[in-house]
């Protein structure tokens, strides 16, 4: 076995965290040609008509700070969900559950 109690939905928490990280990194910066190309549903004149779309959305420093704060909680929520998933699926016993949970949370706190 390798988890599965939650149908591996705990990984969605990680995807949400990754999307928030991307929003932080992109904050207000101009889109690259590749990024514009990836938005293939736009025709050639889209950015001429809507030049504000040449940049990623710009969030205030307060909002970015809340995004960063959310990453703290989401990363920990994913660890908890993963470890509990393994425990409930029978992959970890009580001792290994507690030990692995502590190890993974310690790693996050060092980052």
C-alpha positions as CSV (number, residue, x, y, z in Angstrom):
1,X,0.0,0.0,0.0
2,X,1.0,3.6,-0.4
3,X,-1.8,5.7,1.0
4,X,-5.0,6.2,-0.8
5,X,-7.4,6.7,2.1
6,X,-8.2,10.2,0.9
7,X,-8.0,9.1,-2.8
8,X,-4.7,11.0,-3.0
9,X,-6.6,14.3,-2.8
10,X,-4.0,15.7,-0.4
11,X,-1.9,16.3,-3.4
12,X,-4.4,19.0,-4.5
13,X,-3.3,21.0,-1.5
14,X,0.2,21.0,-3.0
15,X,-1.1,22.1,-6.4
16,X,-2.9,25.0,-4.7
17,X,0.3,26.0,-3.0
18,X,2.3,25.9,-6.2
19,X,-0.3,28.1,-7.9
20,X,0.0,30.7,-5.1
21,X,3.8,30.6,-5.4
22,X,3.5,31.3,-9.1
23,X,1.2,34.3,-8.4
24,X,3.7,35.7,-6.0
25,X,6.6,35.2,-8.5
26,X,4.6,36.7,-11.4
27,X,3.2,39.7,-9.3
28,X,2.9,42.6,-11.8
29,X,5.8,41.5,-14.0
30,X,5.5,41.5,-17.8
31,X,4.5,38.3,-19.5
32,X,7.1,36.6,-21.5
33,X,6.5,35.7,-25.2
34,X,6.1,32.0,-24.2
35,X,3.6,32.9,-21.5
36,X,1.6,35.0,-24.0
37,X,1.8,32.1,-26.5
38,X,0.6,29.7,-23.8
39,X,-2.6,31.8,-23.6
40,X,-3.4,30.6,-27.1
41,X,-7.0,31.5,-27.0
42,X,-6.0,35.1,-27.7
43,X,-5.7,36.3,-31.3
44,X,-2.9,38.5,-32.5
45,X,-4.7,41.7,-31.7
46,X,-5.7,40.8,-28.2
47,X,-2.7,42.6,-26.6
48,X,-3.1,45.6,-28.8
49,X,-6.7,45.9,-27.8
50,X,-6.0,45.1,-24.1
51,X,-2.4,46.2,-23.4
52,X,-3.0,45.8,-19.6
53,X,-3.0,42.0,-20.3
54,X,0.7,42.3,-21.2
55,X,1.5,42.1,-17.5
56,X,0.5,39.6,-14.8
57,X,-1.9,40.9,-12.2
58,X,-0.3,43.3,-9.6
59,X,-1.2,42.6,-6.0
60,X,-0.6,44.9,-3.1
61,X,2.2,44.1,-0.6
62,X,-0.5,43.3,2.0
63,X,-2.1,40.7,-0.3
64,X,1.3,39.2,-1.2
65,X,2.0,38.9,2.5
66,X,-1.2,37.0,3.0
67,X,-0.4,34.8,0.0
68,X,2.9,33.9,1.7
69,X,1.2,33.3,5.0
70,X,-1.2,30.9,3.2
71,X,1.8,28.9,1.9
72,X,2.9,28.3,5.5
73,X,-0.5,26.7,6.3
74,X,-1.0,24.9,3.1
75,X,2.4,23.3,3.1
76,X,1.7,22.0,6.7
77,X,-1.8,20.9,5.8
78,X,-0.4,18.8,3.0
79,X,2.1,17.2,5.3
80,X,-0.6,16.4,7.9
81,X,-3.0,15.1,5.2
82,X,-0.3,12.9,3.7
83,X,0.9,11.4,7.0
84,X,-2.7,10.8,8.2
85,X,-3.5,9.2,4.8
86,X,-0.6,6.7,5.2
87,X,-1.6,6.0,8.8
88,X,-5.3,5.4,8.0
89,X,-4.3,3.2,5.0
90,X,-2.2,1.0,7.2
91,X,1.2,2.0,5.7
92,X,2.4,3.6,8.9
93,X,1.9,2.5,12.5
94,X,1.4,4.9,15.3
95,X,5.2,5.3,16.0
96,X,6.2,5.8,12.4
97,X,3.2,8.1,11.8
98,X,4.3,10.4,14.7
99,X,8.0,10.1,13.7
100,X,7.5,10.9,10.0
101,X,5.1,13.7,10.8
102,X,7.6,15.3,13.1
103,X,10.4,14.9,10.5
104,X,8.5,16.4,7.7
105,X,7.3,19.3,9.8
106,X,10.8,19.9,11.0
107,X,12.0,20.0,7.3
108,X,9.4,22.7,6.5
109,X,10.4,24.8,9.5
110,X,14.0,24.8,8.3
111,X,13.1,26.2,4.9
